[in-house]
Amino acid sequence: MKKLWSAVLWLLALICVFPILFVAAGSLMGSTEVKELLGPALSGRKGYVSWKLFPQYPTLKSYVELLVDTPGFFVMLWNSVKITGGVLAGQLLVGVPAAWGLARFSFPGRKAVFTIYIALMMMPFQVMMLSNYLMLDRLGLLDTLAGIILPAVFSTFPVFIIYRFFEGLPEALMESARLDGAGEWIIFWKIGIPLGSPGIISAMVLGFLEYWNLLEQPMAFLKTKELWPLSLFLPSIDMKQAGGAFAASAVVLFPALMVFLAGQDYLEQGIISTAVKE
Amino acid sequence: MRKRKEALKALMFLLPSAAGVCLFWIIPYLDVIKRSFFSAVSGEFMGFHNFRTIFENQAFRLAAGNTLRFFGVCIPILVTLSLLVSVLLTREQKYLQLKKSLFLLPMAIPVASVVLIWKLLFHSQGLLNHFLSLFSVEGVDWMNTEASFWVLIISYIWRNLGYDVVLWVAGISGISASLYEAARVDGAGEWMCFWKITMPNLMGSLFTIVVLSLLNGFKVFREAYLVAGDYPQQDMYLLQHLFNNWYRDLSIDKMAAAAVVTGAVIMLLILALQRAWAKEA
């Protein structure tokens, strides 16, 4: 009985990862092999699409074609990097001090600020879409990367996550530093940031996965194709170029996978911190 | 005096963030609330006219109905399945971390990189139907019949299972092992332990997990949109599609009213969540 459950669990776990295996396999196939397997979907031939986990003749041709012959791909890759990097850097700069201010000091209205921050972090994009648009329009930021990056810098999500970790630090630590004559900035720099770093890393890992994957905002606010991130490029590829599409998918997938593997503990801590009571 | 000093210090840390949040989020949203009561064309005060318009709007009714139905079906499935997985996972410590990783992995996968797989999976001659045909089950035209609703459910469960598992596992590992030991000494079986110890101790987490799962559910639009575009089969037409289409037509009146209604519903959920947290603490 126990074995059976264990097998069910493994099966479910495998279903979770199958898309990665499929993308990896597809990216290593030659275009003839891909077309052969996908034939029924591409040409309306009878029968079903099928797939293999191991290509018959593994080749890096799709990657070479993508990276050498598709200049547009690099532009979009670079846009994705700029968006993700810009947002995360901004969030560090603005969000970490804000979390410290909320977690370590008491002031009138603190509870209200906290509630507003939680509400904002949980609002789906669609609710904020119109307000976002009107504000970007007024600031002249429509159709610019800054118009995607700036609102995200002021997302309240990282503040909340980091707040959770700052909040847990013992007050006695700060008190003794104050007695030694340390100013608030020094305490923040020398005690807060080092001890709160797991929270900061959690916020960055969750942030990376979110912004690398960003779709709704660029779709709504970027008209110029040269500004698009990769997440908008891939869906526009025709099924007929499936070989290249798999290679592109793999390239998009790779950084996210690396961040996931390197930061999984932080990711879990971050997820848990969103659910623990105040 | 001391209090004022402390407030000043807090302000120093908080100010850059608070200023940006006001400029980019709060003020524009207040503007939208105001606009929901006015006409975008003439600038006239309209009272609740815009709200009446959207509630009478066919597309809004369809989308809101589908969205509610989507949550009504997927949340119970996700919450139960993730709880089951978590209980099984924690029973056996071997490979616990690896298995958890596998379940969590989908959360990290960019939507764009699986669009192609999704298209192949749900094509009428695609992989899923191929798989079904092995058991002599008649294939389904996933994208063009009411089965499209299940494309949403499957995508959602796949992506969010690990997230909920992490939350449940955290809850389960917070239960003291001595409770189980004492129960076993008294002769309680595994089933008994689950109902009398595990479940009661997890009730506090349940509400939080449901709300977080709901809010994560809005992101299913990414898969739905990339697989099926602006106007998918009508059973997978969600509020998010509608917002997107109104945005393209710049129907500001309707968008403002819908943003206020949806925002208010979500705000109620969040306040309920905070109350539940406060009660527990």
Interface residues (C-beta under 8 A of the other chain):
Chain A: K2 W5 S6 V8 L9 W10 L12 A13 L14 I15 C16 V17 P19 I20 F22 V23 G26 L38 P40 A41 G47 Y48 V49 S50 W51 L93 V94 G95 P97 A98 W100 G101 L102 R104 F105 S106 F107 P108 R110 V113 T115 I116 Y117 I118 A119 L120 M122 M123 P124 F125 Q126 V127 M128 M129 L130 S131 N132 Y133 L134 M135 L150 P151 V153 F154 T156 V159 E184 F188 L209 W212 N213 L215 E216 M219 A220 L230 S231 L232 F233 L234 P235 I237 M239 A242 A245 F246 S249 A250 V252 L253 A256 L257 V259 F260 Q264 L267 E268 I271 I272 T274 A275 K277 E278
Chain B: K3 E6 A7 K9 A10 L11 M12 F13 L14 P16 S17 A18 G20 V21 L23 F24 W25 I26 I27 P28 Y29 D31 V32 V85 L88 L89 E92 K99 K100 S101 L102 F103 L104 L105 P106 M107 A108 I109 P110 V111 A112 S113 V114 V115 L116 I117 K119 L120 H123 Q125 G126 L127 N129 H130 S133 G139 W158 L161 G162 Y163 V166 L167 A170 G204 S205 T208 I209 L212 L215 F218 K219 F221 R222 Y225 L226 L239 Q240 F243 N244 Y247 I252 M255 A256 A259 T262 G263 I266 M267 I270 L271 Q274 A276 W277 A278 E280 A281
